[in-house]
Amino acid sequence: MNNVVYFDNAATTFPKPENVYTFSDSFFRGCGVNVGRGQYKLADKAAALVVETRKLLLELNHCPEKQVVFTPTSTIALNTVLRGINLTDGSNIYVTPFEHNAVMRVLHHIAKTVKINIKQLEFDKNSVSYDLEKIKYQFADNPPNLVVMTHASNVCGVIAPILEISQLAKKNNAVTVADMCQTMGLVDTDISSIDYAKNAVDKSEKERATVIISEAFVDISSEL
Ligand SMILES: Cc1ncc(COP(=O)(O)O)c(C=O)c1O
């Protein structure tokens, strides 16, 4: 490892912080058992850990009223969320210019059966920033039904003003999704106004993905 120079950290952190290795090791040796499938001391201990993790994630993201769902990967989380949203012919879907394949492939798959319009949020290439004024006009011309925003591009590092865009989207009652693979826990963000926010913890520190869901979508979350 000493003679390796790793340049892919924006995609997946490596090596992980030391406490990730020590915690994972002691967890799998100490109480890596089923949660919610049995009633014995170890299962209770593992369940308490899951409850605590959910609480900590909500605290970290300043949204105590939301729900947390764990998924094996971020791609699975995005497939589940995007394919669970009721999109109909004519629905306007806005994305940033920096969406991951895990978003775009799902949307293009949906577009094969539903006539959705996929549009890009206005982005000024010269200043490398989102043009909120123009986005306001975009939404007025073609009201959004769904807005999907990669919070930070791991190609150029630009951070999207997801709260401001979400506020504009909410004037049209659009559903908002924030892909926070690169930012959750690193860029302090109050996500209480975002409907679905997800991270992929391998991008930051661990090996699972998390979706944080609004109270309004709790029926969906109970099926995840
Ligand atoms: C912004 C973004 N979204 C989604 C994904 C997909 O994550 P996963 O590999 O956990 O499915 C990645 C992974 O690189 C990503 O960077």
PDBQT file of the ligand as one rigid body, heavy atoms in Angstrom, charges set to zero:
ROOT
HETATM    1  C1  LIG A 301     -23.139  10.693  -7.596  1.00  0.00    +0.000 C 
HETATM    2  C2  LIG A 301     -23.251   9.189  -7.601  1.00  0.00    +0.000 A 
HETATM    3  N1  LIG A 301     -24.488   8.632  -7.630  1.00  0.00    +0.000 NA
HETATM    4  C3  LIG A 301     -24.651   7.286  -7.634  1.00  0.00    +0.000 A 
HETATM    5  C4  LIG A 301     -23.562   6.433  -7.601  1.00  0.00    +0.000 A 
HETATM    6  C5  LIG A 301     -23.789   4.933  -7.597  1.00  0.00    +0.000 C 
HETATM    7  O1  LIG A 301     -23.346   4.408  -6.377  1.00  0.00    +0.000 OA
HETATM    8  P1  LIG A 301     -23.214   2.825  -6.101  1.00  0.00    +0.000 P 
HETATM    9  O2  LIG A 301     -21.904   2.412  -6.673  1.00  0.00    +0.000 OA
HETATM   10  O3  LIG A 301     -23.270   2.722  -4.587  1.00  0.00    +0.000 OA
HETATM   11  O4  LIG A 301     -24.367   2.120  -6.733  1.00  0.00    +0.000 OA
HETATM   12  C6  LIG A 301     -22.263   6.967  -7.563  1.00  0.00    +0.000 A 
HETATM   13  C7  LIG A 301     -21.084   6.067  -7.564  1.00  0.00    +0.000 C 
HETATM   14  O5  LIG A 301     -20.026   6.387  -8.052  1.00  0.00    +0.000 OA
HETATM   15  C8  LIG A 301     -22.102   8.383  -7.554  1.00  0.00    +0.000 A 
HETATM   16  O6  LIG A 301     -20.879   8.953  -7.492  1.00  0.00    +0.000 OA
ENDROOT
TORSDOF 0
